[in-house]
């Protein structure tokens, strides 16, 4: 019942969370472009107190969107963000599902898009073989667009794989082609998709805001290679993309979901540093929706169930995430992992599950970002354990696979 929302009908399936989510109203089917912002902490934005003015584009988009101001990343790495967003599931202890065995044919958000008649494409400026993203997305129904540089270039995949060619790359570091080049490829791919006259879902993962913080010269005022300038460059690349996108015939019927994969400063002195999991997240260009802030405590796993709610989609699923706009105050929560530890945040209470069946309870002072040890609430502890144990066991038993 922890995952069941008011508009859900649970199936009579033992040891499963399969259900039918019902949303009233006429279904909308705009194109969807998801943009995962590499290491983009909420603390970089003016909205959250930053005075360096390093994200003017994101700041402006934030004001023009449905913005979720109290959302937290589940982990500290890109593949944790991908796991949370694509599967709508809390972080499983140990490795991300993206890197685990038996992770093909899972019920991802892509399956919902497939049922609604969408094409699905994953775009990445590096080689998608990194961290097993290629195998994960391809065996879960996504076409791939990436640099395709490494070994096993010609191995058989269940979906199409297209290369970002050398002459399409103006700047590249050890990780990937720069965000500007990735966005140019995205425009090119989207132009072709538009000609097919079928809705498309593009899952885009950026990479420029990542060590070694290198980027093409002449784009921003300073060419010094540091974190702040990498943030500035990533923001500028996003601005250029939207300038070009707005010229396209597909723009007016395209919704953009923009969210960070994780924060830039993910390690902390405390068990889990909550401030360093606070991320920007917003849905831009939704028709008939007035820009506003949604301040409910939420998780990355909620972003697509929320989008589906805005689109009035009814669909079968086994997601742990919920439509944020329909959450009651009792349902607000965030899932946060830190390597070997996982936790549940509700209001100001944090329960951290450690190895060897140990746990620690804290009270969080949000203003000071401090954790103070507290007496454990047995009901909250049980809820925390049930979330994480259910997520892991359902995956292990193959119960989040497509039927």
Secondary structure, 3 states (H helix, E strand, C coil): CCCCCCCEEECCCCCCCCEEECCCCCCCCCEEEEEEECCCEHHHCHHHCCCCCCCHHHHHHHHCEEEECCEECCCCCHHHHHHHHHHCCCCCCCCCHHHCCCCCCECCHHHHHHHCCCEEEEEECCCCCHHHHHHHHHCCCCEEEECCCCCCCCCCCCCCEEECCHHHCCCECCCCECHHHHHHHHHHHHHHHHHCCCCEEEEEECCCCCCCCCCCCCCCCCCCCCHHHHHHHHHHHHHHHHHHHCCCCCHHHEEEEEEECCCCCCCCCCCCCHHHHEECEEEECCCCCCCEEECCCEEHHHHHHHHHHHCCCCEEECCCCCCHHHCCHHHCCEEEEECCEEEEEECCEEEEECHHHCEEEEEEECCCCEEEECCCCHHHHHHHHHHHHHHHHHHHCCCCECC
